[in-house]
Amino acid sequence: MRKSLLMTLAMVLVASAAYASDAPAAAGAAVGPTAAWATAIGMAVAAGLCGLGQGMGLKAACEGTARNPEAGGKLTVTLILGLAFIESLAIYALVVNLILLFVKPLGA
């Protein structure tokens, strides 16, 4: 519970930093430093946590195969499916960060 609360608070603080500028961005203007830092931190957190999740899943699959070698086939299928879902979360984070960088915030 505490970890999820801290993660939610961190993501809210990082995302709000990107929308903190007073003046709306011009159509061809460069990305502001706040938005660049917010997206960099957001992608770093997403990639790090997805990597941690993939490592934990691989560890559990290896331990399960070591304890019961006959179940290796079922574990492999489940592992590949789980890794694909975790990787899709990183891709979703990348899409959100690219939107944050290149789309005008709140229709400004």
C-alpha positions in Angstrom: 0.0 0.0 0.0 2.8 2.4 0.9 4.7 1.7 -2.3 1.7 2.3 -4.5 0.9 5.5 -2.7 4.5 6.8 -3.1 4.6 5.8 -6.8 1.3 7.5 -7.5 2.5 10.7 -5.7 5.8 10.6 -7.7 4.0 10.2 -11.0 1.5 13.0 -10.2 4.4 15.4 -9.3 6.4 14.6 -12.4 3.5 14.9 -14.8 2.3 18.2 -13.3 5.8 19.7 -13.8 5.4 19.5 -17.6 2.3 21.7 -17.5 3.7 24.3 -15.2 4.6 27.0 -17.7 2.6 30.2 -17.8 2.7 31.0 -21.5 1.3 28.6 -24.1 3.9 27.1 -26.4 4.0 28.3 -29.9 3.3 25.9 -32.8 6.9 25.5 -33.8 8.6 26.2 -30.5 11.1 23.9 -28.9 10.2 21.6 -26.0 10.6 23.4 -22.7 13.2 22.0 -20.3 10.6 21.1 -17.7 8.7 18.9 -20.2 11.9 17.3 -21.3 13.0 16.5 -17.7 9.5 15.2 -16.8 9.4 12.9 -19.8 13.0 11.7 -19.1 12.2 10.9 -15.5 8.9 9.3 -16.4 10.5 7.0 -19.0 13.4 6.2 -16.7 10.9 5.1 -13.9 8.8 3.1 -16.3 11.7 1.4 -17.9 13.4 0.6 -14.6 10.2 -0.8 -13.0 9.4 -2.8 -16.1 12.9 -4.2 -16.1 12.6 -5.1 -12.4 9.3 -6.8 -13.1 10.7 -8.8 -16.0 13.7 -9.9 -13.9 11.4 -11.0 -11.1 9.2 -13.0 -13.5 12.2 -14.6 -15.1 13.6 -15.5 -11.7 10.4 -17.1 -10.7 10.1 -19.1 -13.9 13.7 -20.4 -13.5 13.0 -21.4 -9.9 9.8 -23.1 -11.0 11.5 -25.0 -13.7 14.3 -26.1 -11.4 11.8 -27.4 -8.8 9.6 -29.1 -11.4 11.2 -29.7 -14.8 8.1 -31.3 -16.2 6.2 -28.1 -15.9 8.8 -26.2 -18.0 6.6 -26.0 -21.1 3.7 -24.4 -19.3 5.9 -22.0 -17.4 7.6 -20.9 -20.6 4.3 -20.1 -22.3 3.2 -18.2 -19.2 6.5 -16.4 -18.9 6.6 -15.2 -22.5 3.0 -13.9 -22.2 3.8 -12.1 -19.0 6.9 -10.6 -20.4 5.0 -9.3 -23.4 2.4 -7.7 -21.1 5.1 -6.0 -19.0 6.9 -4.8 -22.2 3.6 -3.3 -23.4 3.5 -1.2 -20.3 6.9 0.3 -21.2 5.6 1.0 -24.7 2.5 2.7 -23.2 4.8 4.9 -21.1 6.8 5.8 -24.1 3.7 6.8 -26.0 2.5 8.9 -23.1 5.9 10.6 -22.9 6.0 11.3 -26.6 2.5 12.8 -26.4 3.7 14.9 -23.5 6.7 16.1 -25.6 5.1 16.8 -28.9 1.4 17.6 -28.4 0.3 21.0 -27.1 -0.7 20.6 -23.5 -4.4 20.9 -22.9 -5.1 22.3 -26.4 -3.2 25.5 -25.8 
